[in-house]
């Protein structure tokens, strides 16, 4: 059992059944929750329901506590992914070690944690053995990842540039039939610049280029939740 699973198990036990913490280890799983009296009579139905309601409430509190511990880890998934190994696949590769560049061609696939990039050609520039910049070409180049909030993020374009910047945030530049989708919303233009850390986005290439934004409705979901919560007459 891992440390995380052990912590979750102990949290559920001590939150739902506080008295167990004062019982010997070998008796915790044998002691019945509800016992009869000396004559073998069990508690009345009302008392039994009250006991189970109390247990359910404590279980819900324990699950809420576990969720509070897990959600921050999910929200920082994008940042933690950058510490994982970078995997690159292609049909061909040319490396210039003095220049610190590697050219990959033919069905290029780049993976790192949640990030997945597919392109026809990729030029990777390394600095101190780490990725500094990726220049991508394709018909189109596709990009999939999660943002700093843990929400799904994807994009596609004919040309894509990924600039690594640990301080101010990595910058993704898409040009040529560019499209970015985030949490079902979409933005399209001939040129899009997106800071993955600050979530600041600029769109538009000029020369008559138009920017198109599509926002999916949220109010409908809230109304459905409210209707579901209403008691049935």
N, C-alpha and C positions, 0 to 999 in steps of 0.2 A: 504493500500500500504506500503510495507516494505521500509526501508531507502535505500536499494540498488536499488530497482525498481524506487524510487523517484529520486535518483541521476542519473540513466540512462535516465529517462524521461526528467529531466531538462537539461542534457548534450545534448540530441538530439535537444531539443527545442532551446536552446540558441546558439548552434553551427550552426543549419540549418537556424534559423530565428533570427539573433542578435537583430533586432529592436523590437522584442516582449518583450524583457527585460525592455523596456522603456514604455510599454503600460499598462494601468490598467488591473488588474486581470480579471475583468468581460468582457473585450472586446477582450481578446487574442484569443478566439475561435470563435468570430463572425466576425472579420475583414477579408475580402477577400484578398487573395494574389494578385490578379490582378483585377483592376476595370476599367471601361470605363471612358471616360471624361464626361463633362457636357452634351454632346449631346448623350451619351450612346454608343459612339464608343469604341471598345476594341482595345488594341495594335495590331500591325501587327503580322503576324505569326512568323517572324524572331525574333521580340522582345520577344514573348512568349517563343520560344524555348531557347533563351539566358537566360531568367529568370529561366526556369526549369533546365537548365544545371547548373546554379549557385547553385540552391537548392540541386541538386544531389551531386555536389562536396562537399558542406558543410555537407551533410548527411554522405558521405563516410568518411570525416575527423572525424566526431563525432563517427562513428562506430569504426574507428581505435583507437580513444582515449579510448573507452570503452574496446576494446580488450586488450590494454596495461594494463588496470587496472585489468582485469580478469585473464590473463595468469599467472602472478606470483602466484596467489592463486592456480591455477591448478598444477603448477610445484612443489609446496610445499605440495601436497596432502599426500604424503607418511609420512612426518614428522608429520603433523597435525593429521593423523589417530591414531598415538600412544597415543594421549591424549583422545581418545574416549573409551567408555566402552568395555571390553573384554567379549564376549559371548561364552559359551561352552555348547555343547549338547552331550549326550552319552546315552548308555543303562544302564551303571553301573558307580558308582563313589565310590572311597575309599579315605578319607581325613585323613591325619596325621597332626593335627594342630601344635603340638610341633615342628615337623620337617619342617613345612611349605610346605608340598607336597600334591598333589592331583592326584590320578590315575583315568583316565577315560578310559573305555573300551566299544567297540561295537559301530560302526558307529559314531565315534567322529567327530564333526564339531566345528571348532573354527572360530569366526568372530571378526573383529575389523576394522571398516571403509571399505576400499577396500580389506583388507586382508581376504582370505578364505582358511582354511586348513581342509583337510579331511583325517582321519587316522583310523586305527583299534584300536590303543592304544596310549594314550598320558599321559605323566608324567609331570605335571606342578609344578615348584618350585617358590614359592613366597618369596619376600623380602620386608618387611615393607608394606605388603598388595598389592604389585605390582608384576606383572610377571617378573621373572628374567631369567627363562630358560624353554624351552619346548622340551622334548624328545619324538619323534614320531616314530611309527612303522606302517607299512601297506603294502599292496600288490597291488599298491604302496601307499605311502603317496603323496598327491597332494597339491600344494601350488599355490595360485593366489594372485597377488597384483599389485601395480604400483610402479615404482621406483621414485627417487627424481626428475626426469625430467617429470614425469607424463606419462611415457610410460608403456605399459602392460608388466608384469613380471610374469612368471610361472615356476614351477619346479615340478619334481617328482623323487622319490627314494624309496627304501625299508626302509631306515632309514633316519631320518632327525632330526637335532638339531638346535634349534633357541635360540641364546644367546643374551639377551638384554644388550646393552651397550650404554647409552645415549651420552657419550663423543666421543668415537671413531667410533660409529655406530654399529647397530645390525649386527650380523654375522649369516649367514645361512649355515649350513654344511650338504651336501647330500652325502650319501654313499650307494652303492649297486644299480647298473643300474641307475646312477644319470643322470638327464637331466635338463638343464635350458634353457628357451626360453625368449628372450628379444627383443621386437620390431621385431618379426618374425625371428630373428637370433637364432641359437640354439648351445648349447655346451653339449656334452655328455662324460661321463667318469665314472669310478667306484667311484670316490670321487671328489667332487667340494666344494670349500669354497668360499663364496661370501659375501663381506662387503656391506650391502645395502646402507650405507651412502657415502662411498668413491668410491663405484662401482669398487673395486679391486677384481679380481677373480683369484683363483688358482685351477688348475685341475690336476688330475693324482694321482693314488694310488701306483705307482711303481709295481714291480713284473710283468713286461710285459704289464701293463695296457696301453692302447692307448687312446689318447684324440681326439675327433672328433668335428670339428667346421664347421658349415654351415652358410655362410653369404648370405643373399638375395641381389640381384642386386638392386642398386639405380639409376644407370645411365639411365636405360630404362625409368623410370618415368620422369626423367629430359628431355630426348629426346622427349617424347610424349608431354610434356608441351611446349617445343620449337616449335614442329610441329604445335600444336594447335594455337600458337600465330602468326604463319606466315600468311600473308594475302593471300586470295584465288585469283589466277590470273583470 
